[in-house]
């Protein structure tokens, strides 16, 4: 039995959620996948997986063993990349993740420049508003918006973005400009789930922080839809400054309640901080950091 091969198959089964899904992913016969997992269990003398007709789950022994398999396979991958010269010249594949709208507006242009300068590096850019765990999902770097939890990750600040309230000039002309957060009680609002509560918006900082109930006339599930509705005069919307920068420049939206804004959110470029740092990642960090700082500084 090739234990490393069997470990790779086991991890694929866990990630895919079933033996058949892993077989399709690996382009391997189902019987082969099942045999490799069974051989590994026989070698260890313990069950790693619980199999039922509806689901597959890890046993307690399986949980710790699969975690160890991931570490071992990652270390072997690092050794192979080092032997292949990845640490001698910038080349290979990078996985980078960023929030969807920020990524489309600001990370894609930076990545395009980076690829032009480094023809031997490829980038897998994953744009998603969920938090991607770098180690678990084999990502090399991430752009994060917001305060970072304490962790072993290395983070470089590249700027801040504001949380702004805005509305179309037509809406403000018809309903008036709110002079303070308490005036929101008389206004229609457009809310969405990602940034904040649909029932209240936060203003101010520290001890002066204030939660203000809002009357949502329209609730959507993306910032882009909320912004589109606001430009059509549906109501006030609270979003991140980079999300409405183009609309404000085009005078389709106008910022209000600026004096009551909460503390700006940091934007960070995060990586796992492994040693030695692959040159492909070092090249990307050195290239992207000043360019992201410049783009964020121009937002608002």
KEZA-13861 format. One line per field, with one value per residue: x, y, z of N, C-alpha, C in turn. Coordinates in steps of 0.1 Angstrom, whole numbers, plus 5000, padded with zeros to 4 digits. Example, Ala and Ser with C-alpha at 12.3 -4.5 7.8 and 13.67 -1.06 7.14 Angstrom:
% residues 2
n.east: c(5132 5128) $
n.north: c(4943 4978) $
n.up: c(5078 5071) $
ca.east: c(5123 5137) $
ca.north: c(4955 4989) $
ca.up: c(5078 5071) $
c.east: c(5132 5129) $
c.north: c(4967 5000) $
c.up: c(5078 5079) $
***
This chain:
% residues 300
n.east: c(5008 5006 5011 5010 4996 4972 4965 4961 4938 4920 4917 4906 4882 4870 4868 4852 4829 4818 4824 4819 4817 4844 4857 4848 4860 4887 4890 4889 4883 4854 4856 4883 4889 4874 4887 4913 4908 4899 4921 4938 4925 4926 4954 4959 4943 4919 4887 4881 4862 4826 4801 4770 4739 4731 4750 4784 4808 4835 4852 4862 4889 4894 4891 4914 4934 4930 4935 4962 4971 4966 4985 5009 5008 5008 5034 5050 5043 5054 5081 5085 5080 5100 5123 5118 5125 5109 5115 5136 5131 5105 5077 5050 5018 4994 4970 4945 4923 4894 4869 4839 4829 4848 4870 4864 4864 4889 4910 4912 4922 4948 4959 4959 4979 5000 5002 5011 5036 5049 5053 5056 5040 5009 4975 4949 4921 4898 4867 4847 4823 4823 4844 4874 4893 4927 4946 4930 4918 4937 4947 4968 4970 4950 4926 4912 4885 4878 4880 4906 4907 4926 4954 4977 4982 4998 4995 4992 4985 4965 4950 4919 4883 4852 4821 4792 4763 4740 4720 4699 4700 4675 4658 4665 4658 4630 4623 4639 4670 4686 4695 4706 4713 4689 4669 4664 4642 4621 4625 4627 4644 4670 4680 4705 4718 4745 4763 4753 4729 4695 4676 4686 4711 4745 4761 4787 4814 4832 4823 4803 4789 4760 4730 4707 4673 4660 4637 4630 4623 4629 4645 4674 4699 4724 4751 4753 4728 4714 4725 4719 4691 4689 4700 4678 4660 4647 4653 4673 4707 4731 4764 4797 4824 4839 4822 4803 4817 4819 4793 4789 4808 4796 4775 4751 4745 4745 4764 4753 4750 4777 4792 4786 4796 4808 4839 4863 4868 4895 4915 4932 4960 4965 4984 4997 5023 5044 5076 5105 5093 5076 5089 5070 5048 5060 5067 5041 5030 5047 5043 5015 5008 5016 5001 4974 4971 4973 4951 4930 4933 4924 4897 4876) $
n.north: c(4988 5022 5046 5074 5080 5068 5084 5108 5101 5096 5122 5135 5122 5130 5158 5159 5147 5122 5088 5083 5109 5117 5098 5107 5132 5126 5111 5083 5048 5039 5016 5015 5037 5031 5008 5018 5034 5015 4998 5016 5019 4993 4990 5008 4997 5007 5023 5049 5063 5069 5053 5057 5052 5077 5097 5106 5105 5115 5094 5098 5091 5094 5121 5133 5120 5127 5154 5153 5141 5161 5180 5166 5161 5187 5195 5178 5188 5214 5207 5195 5217 5233 5218 5219 5244 5265 5283 5295 5311 5333 5315 5293 5284 5306 5310 5333 5351 5373 5397 5398 5421 5441 5427 5424 5451 5461 5442 5425 5442 5447 5421 5415 5432 5421 5395 5402 5410 5389 5363 5335 5328 5317 5327 5318 5333 5338 5350 5359 5365 5352 5342 5329 5303 5301 5280 5257 5257 5259 5284 5310 5338 5365 5391 5410 5427 5446 5443 5422 5389 5377 5358 5334 5344 5365 5399 5427 5461 5478 5500 5519 5516 5534 5533 5543 5563 5569 5584 5589 5620 5628 5614 5627 5653 5651 5640 5652 5660 5640 5652 5642 5609 5601 5611 5592 5577 5588 5582 5561 5531 5511 5478 5453 5419 5414 5435 5447 5448 5444 5458 5479 5505 5512 5540 5565 5561 5541 5549 5566 5553 5545 5528 5528 5524 5514 5519 5496 5496 5480 5450 5433 5409 5415 5439 5453 5452 5467 5492 5498 5500 5522 5542 5545 5558 5546 5546 5554 5541 5520 5514 5502 5525 5520 5507 5524 5544 5549 5556 5579 5596 5599 5613 5600 5592 5605 5613 5612 5623 5623 5632 5616 5591 5558 5542 5539 5509 5486 5475 5446 5428 5394 5366 5333 5333 5315 5299 5290 5319 5314 5325 5332 5341 5361 5378 5385 5398 5420 5433 5437 5451 5480 5489 5483 5500 5525 5524 5522 5546 5564 5561 5575) $
n.up: c(5000 4991 5012 5012 4989 4996 5018 5004 4989 5010 5022 5000 4998 5023 5018 4996 5005 5000 4989 4962 4951 4955 4939 4914 4913 4915 4892 4893 4896 4916 4931 4935 4951 4974 4982 4988 5010 5027 5029 5043 5067 5076 5079 5099 5119 5128 5126 5103 5090 5092 5076 5060 5043 5037 5045 5051 5076 5099 5122 5157 5158 5131 5127 5139 5125 5098 5099 5105 5081 5063 5071 5066 5038 5029 5038 5022 4997 4999 5001 4976 4959 4966 4958 4931 4925 4932 4952 4943 4921 4911 4905 4896 4911 4925 4950 4957 4977 4980 4991 4972 4956 4961 4952 4925 4917 4925 4931 4909 4888 4898 4900 4872 4863 4877 4867 4841 4846 4858 4842 4847 4868 4879 4888 4909 4915 4940 4945 4971 4996 5020 5048 5040 5051 5053 5056 5057 5032 5014 5005 4995 5000 5013 5010 5034 5049 5076 5112 5124 5138 5166 5157 5142 5117 5093 5087 5066 5066 5042 5039 5047 5048 5046 5063 5049 5046 5021 4994 4966 4947 4939 4957 4981 4975 4975 5000 5019 5036 5060 5091 5114 5129 5142 5126 5108 5113 5100 5074 5044 5039 5024 5028 5035 5040 5044 5054 5078 5105 5095 5108 5123 5123 5130 5145 5151 5176 5200 5233 5225 5206 5187 5182 5157 5149 5118 5090 5069 5035 5014 5012 5004 4991 4983 4981 4957 4946 4965 4963 4936 4939 4956 4939 4923 4938 4959 4986 5015 5018 5035 5031 5022 5015 4991 4976 4966 4953 4926 4919 4934 4924 4899 4906 4911 4935 4969 4997 5031 5066 5073 5095 5116 5112 5118 5131 5105 5086 5087 5059 5050 5039 5040 5050 5056 5067 5064 5067 5048 5029 5000 4969 4949 4964 4979 4959 4950 4973 4976 4952 4952 4975 4976 4954 4960 4982 4970 4953 4972 4986 4968 4968 4984) $
ca.east: c(5000 5012 5003 5008 4985 4960 4962 4955 4925 4912 4914 4897 4868 4864 4865 4841 4817 4814 4834 4816 4821 4858 4860 4847 4870 4900 4889 4894 4871 4849 4861 4897 4888 4869 4898 4924 4904 4898 4935 4944 4919 4932 4968 4959 4936 4908 4878 4883 4849 4813 4794 4756 4733 4728 4761 4797 4814 4848 4852 4871 4903 4895 4893 4928 4943 4929 4942 4977 4973 4967 4998 5020 5007 5013 5048 5056 5041 5063 5094 5086 5081 5114 5132 5116 5130 5100 5121 5148 5126 5091 5069 5040 5004 4990 4955 4943 4909 4890 4855 4835 4828 4861 4879 4862 4868 4903 4920 4914 4932 4962 4963 4962 4992 5010 5004 5019 5050 5054 5047 5057 5031 4995 4967 4935 4915 4885 4860 4836 4821 4826 4858 4881 4904 4938 4952 4920 4914 4950 4949 4981 4968 4936 4923 4902 4879 4873 4890 4911 4908 4940 4957 4991 4984 5006 4987 4997 4974 4966 4941 4906 4871 4842 4807 4786 4749 4738 4707 4699 4696 4660 4651 4668 4650 4616 4621 4648 4683 4686 4705 4712 4708 4675 4660 4662 4629 4612 4630 4627 4658 4673 4689 4709 4722 4759 4771 4748 4715 4684 4667 4693 4724 4753 4768 4796 4825 4834 4811 4793 4783 4746 4723 4695 4664 4657 4625 4634 4612 4634 4656 4681 4709 4738 4753 4751 4713 4709 4730 4710 4678 4691 4701 4665 4652 4639 4656 4687 4714 4744 4773 4811 4827 4844 4811 4795 4826 4816 4780 4790 4815 4787 4764 4739 4742 4751 4766 4747 4754 4792 4797 4782 4801 4816 4853 4866 4872 4908 4917 4944 4965 4968 4990 5000 5036 5052 5090 5107 5082 5078 5091 5058 5040 5067 5065 5027 5028 5055 5036 5001 5006 5015 4990 4961 4971 4971 4937 4921 4934 4916 4882 4868) $
ca.north: c(5000 5035 5053 5088 5079 5065 5096 5118 5097 5098 5136 5138 5117 5139 5171 5157 5143 5109 5080 5084 5122 5117 5091 5115 5143 5120 5104 5070 5040 5039 5005 5018 5047 5024 4999 5025 5038 5003 4994 5025 5016 4980 4992 5015 4989 5015 5029 5064 5069 5063 5053 5053 5054 5092 5106 5100 5114 5110 5090 5106 5088 5099 5136 5137 5114 5135 5167 5150 5138 5174 5186 5158 5163 5201 5196 5172 5197 5224 5202 5193 5230 5238 5211 5223 5257 5276 5292 5301 5321 5334 5308 5284 5288 5313 5311 5345 5353 5386 5400 5397 5434 5447 5419 5427 5465 5466 5432 5420 5451 5445 5408 5416 5438 5412 5384 5407 5412 5376 5353 5321 5327 5317 5330 5314 5343 5333 5361 5354 5373 5344 5342 5317 5299 5299 5267 5247 5258 5260 5297 5316 5351 5370 5405 5410 5440 5446 5440 5408 5382 5373 5345 5333 5349 5377 5409 5440 5470 5485 5512 5517 5520 5540 5529 5555 5564 5577 5583 5596 5634 5629 5610 5637 5665 5648 5636 5660 5654 5637 5660 5633 5595 5600 5615 5580 5572 5594 5579 5548 5526 5498 5471 5439 5411 5412 5445 5450 5444 5449 5466 5490 5509 5517 5553 5569 5552 5539 5551 5574 5545 5546 5519 5535 5516 5519 5514 5490 5495 5470 5442 5425 5401 5419 5454 5459 5454 5477 5504 5500 5505 5536 5552 5546 5566 5538 5551 5555 5528 5521 5505 5506 5536 5516 5501 5535 5554 5553 5562 5592 5604 5602 5621 5592 5591 5616 5608 5621 5619 5620 5636 5605 5578 5550 5541 5532 5495 5483 5465 5440 5417 5384 5353 5324 5336 5303 5301 5303 5324 5311 5337 5336 5348 5373 5387 5390 5407 5432 5439 5441 5460 5495 5492 5483 5512 5536 5524 5525 5560 5572 5557 5586) $
ca.up: c(5000 4991 5023 5008 4979 5004 5025 4995 4986 5022 5023 4989 5002 5033 5012 4986 5012 4997 4981 4948 4947 4954 4927 4902 4914 4912 4880 4897 4899 4929 4939 4939 4962 4985 4986 4994 5023 5035 5032 5053 5080 5080 5083 5112 5128 5134 5116 5101 5084 5094 5063 5060 5030 5034 5047 5055 5086 5104 5136 5165 5153 5117 5127 5142 5114 5086 5102 5103 5067 5056 5074 5060 5024 5026 5039 5011 4986 5000 4998 4962 4953 4969 4950 4918 4923 4934 4962 4937 4912 4913 4895 4902 4912 4937 4953 4964 4979 4983 4990 4958 4949 4963 4944 4911 4914 4929 4931 4895 4880 4904 4895 4858 4862 4883 4857 4830 4850 4862 4833 4852 4879 4876 4900 4911 4923 4945 4950 4979 5008 5032 5052 5036 5060 5043 5057 5054 5018 5006 4999 4998 5005 5013 5013 5044 5053 5090 5123 5123 5150 5170 5150 5138 5104 5091 5081 5063 5064 5029 5039 5054 5040 5055 5062 5045 5043 5010 4987 4953 4948 4937 4969 4991 4972 4978 5014 5028 5040 5074 5098 5124 5128 5147 5115 5099 5116 5090 5060 5039 5038 5016 5037 5030 5051 5046 5062 5092 5108 5087 5117 5130 5118 5140 5142 5162 5180 5214 5242 5219 5196 5188 5173 5153 5142 5105 5084 5056 5025 5005 5017 4993 4996 4979 4982 4944 4944 4974 4957 4924 4944 4961 4928 4917 4947 4968 5000 5020 5019 5042 5024 5023 5006 4978 4968 4960 4949 4912 4919 4940 4913 4888 4912 4912 4950 4977 5011 5042 5079 5074 5108 5125 5107 5128 5128 5093 5087 5081 5048 5052 5030 5050 5046 5067 5073 5065 5065 5040 5022 4986 4961 4942 4973 4983 4947 4950 4984 4973 4941 4954 4987 4973 4944 4967 4990 4961 4949 4983 4990 4958 4968 4988) $
c.east: c(5009 5005 5001 4997 4972 4955 4955 4941 4915 4908 4905 4883 4862 4860 4853 4828 4812 4825 4831 4820 4836 4863 4859 4857 4884 4901 4895 4882 4867 4854 4875 4897 4884 4880 4909 4921 4904 4912 4941 4938 4924 4946 4968 4951 4924 4899 4880 4870 4837 4805 4779 4751 4732 4740 4773 4803 4827 4845 4862 4886 4905 4898 4908 4937 4942 4936 4957 4980 4975 4981 5010 5020 5012 5028 5055 5055 5051 5077 5096 5087 5095 5124 5130 5120 5121 5105 5133 5143 5111 5083 5060 5027 5001 4975 4953 4928 4906 4875 4851 4835 4841 4871 4877 4867 4883 4914 4922 4923 4946 4967 4966 4975 5003 5013 5013 5033 5057 5048 5047 5048 5017 4987 4953 4929 4901 4878 4848 4835 4822 4841 4864 4893 4916 4943 4943 4917 4925 4951 4962 4980 4953 4935 4911 4898 4873 4884 4894 4911 4923 4942 4972 4993 4991 4997 4994 4986 4976 4957 4929 4895 4861 4829 4799 4771 4747 4724 4709 4695 4681 4653 4653 4660 4636 4614 4630 4660 4683 4698 4713 4706 4693 4665 4657 4648 4618 4615 4628 4642 4658 4683 4693 4716 4737 4766 4766 4734 4705 4675 4673 4707 4731 4760 4777 4806 4826 4822 4800 4786 4768 4740 4709 4686 4661 4644 4629 4622 4616 4645 4661 4692 4723 4739 4750 4736 4708 4713 4722 4697 4679 4692 4688 4655 4644 4641 4670 4694 4727 4753 4788 4815 4831 4832 4803 4804 4822 4803 4780 4798 4806 4775 4751 4735 4750 4752 4760 4752 4769 4797 4794 4787 4809 4830 4855 4871 4886 4907 4931 4947 4971 4974 4994 5013 5045 5067 5097 5094 5084 5080 5079 5049 5047 5066 5051 5025 5035 5048 5023 4999 5006 5004 4976 4960 4968 4956 4927 4921 4926 4901 4874 4876) $
c.north: c(5013 5044 5068 5089 5077 5077 5107 5114 5099 5113 5141 5134 5126 5152 5170 5153 5129 5102 5083 5098 5123 5109 5099 5126 5138 5113 5090 5061 5040 5028 5007 5027 5040 5015 5006 5030 5026 4998 5003 5022 5002 4981 4998 5007 4997 5020 5044 5071 5061 5064 5049 5056 5069 5101 5098 5110 5107 5105 5099 5103 5094 5114 5139 5132 5122 5148 5164 5147 5152 5181 5179 5161 5177 5202 5189 5181 5208 5219 5200 5206 5236 5231 5215 5237 5269 5287 5299 5312 5321 5326 5298 5290 5295 5312 5323 5347 5368 5387 5402 5411 5441 5440 5423 5441 5468 5455 5426 5429 5449 5431 5408 5422 5428 5401 5389 5408 5399 5365 5338 5319 5327 5320 5325 5324 5339 5345 5356 5363 5365 5345 5329 5314 5294 5285 5256 5246 5260 5273 5303 5330 5355 5384 5405 5425 5438 5442 5425 5401 5379 5359 5345 5339 5362 5387 5422 5450 5477 5497 5509 5521 5525 5533 5541 5553 5573 5575 5591 5611 5636 5625 5621 5650 5663 5646 5644 5652 5652 5645 5652 5619 5594 5603 5603 5575 5577 5590 5564 5544 5513 5491 5458 5432 5411 5422 5446 5446 5451 5458 5478 5492 5515 5530 5556 5558 5552 5541 5559 5566 5544 5536 5526 5526 5522 5512 5509 5489 5483 5463 5433 5417 5404 5435 5460 5461 5465 5491 5508 5506 5519 5546 5554 5554 5558 5542 5552 5542 5530 5510 5509 5516 5531 5511 5512 5546 5559 5560 5576 5601 5608 5610 5614 5590 5602 5611 5618 5615 5616 5623 5625 5592 5571 5548 5534 5518 5493 5473 5460 5429 5406 5372 5345 5326 5324 5307 5289 5306 5321 5325 5342 5344 5361 5383 5393 5401 5420 5440 5445 5452 5475 5498 5492 5496 5524 5536 5527 5540 5569 5570 5569 5594) $
c.up: c(5000 5000 5019 4998 4987 5012 5016 4991 4998 5023 5012 4992 5013 5027 5003 4993 5009 4989 4966 4943 4945 4942 4914 4901 4910 4899 4882 4899 4913 4938 4943 4951 4975 4991 4993 5008 5032 5039 5043 5066 5085 5085 5097 5123 5135 5122 5115 5097 5089 5081 5065 5046 5026 5036 5052 5065 5092 5119 5144 5160 5139 5117 5129 5130 5102 5087 5100 5089 5060 5058 5066 5045 5020 5028 5027 4999 4987 4997 4983 4954 4955 4960 4935 4915 4925 4943 4956 4927 4913 4902 4903 4903 4925 4939 4962 4965 4983 4983 4975 4951 4950 4953 4929 4908 4916 4928 4917 4887 4885 4899 4880 4856 4866 4873 4845 4833 4854 4854 4837 4864 4874 4889 4899 4921 4927 4951 4958 4991 5021 5035 5048 5046 5052 5044 5053 5039 5009 4998 5003 5005 5004 5016 5022 5047 5067 5100 5122 5136 5153 5164 5147 5124 5104 5083 5078 5059 5050 5028 5048 5044 5050 5053 5060 5043 5031 5003 4975 4955 4947 4950 4980 4988 4976 4993 5024 5032 5055 5080 5109 5123 5132 5136 5106 5101 5106 5076 5057 5037 5030 5025 5030 5041 5054 5055 5076 5093 5098 5095 5123 5123 5129 5136 5154 5165 5195 5222 5236 5207 5198 5178 5170 5145 5128 5099 5070 5046 5016 5012 5006 4999 4991 4980 4968 4942 4953 4968 4944 4928 4949 4950 4921 4926 4957 4983 5003 5021 5027 5037 5027 5012 4992 4970 4961 4954 4934 4911 4924 4930 4902 4893 4912 4926 4957 4991 5021 5055 5081 5088 5119 5122 5118 5123 5114 5095 5080 5069 5049 5042 5039 5043 5058 5074 5074 5062 5059 5032 5007 4978 4953 4951 4977 4971 4947 4961 4981 4962 4945 4965 4983 4963 4951 4976 4982 4957 4960 4987 4980 4959 4971 4998) $
***
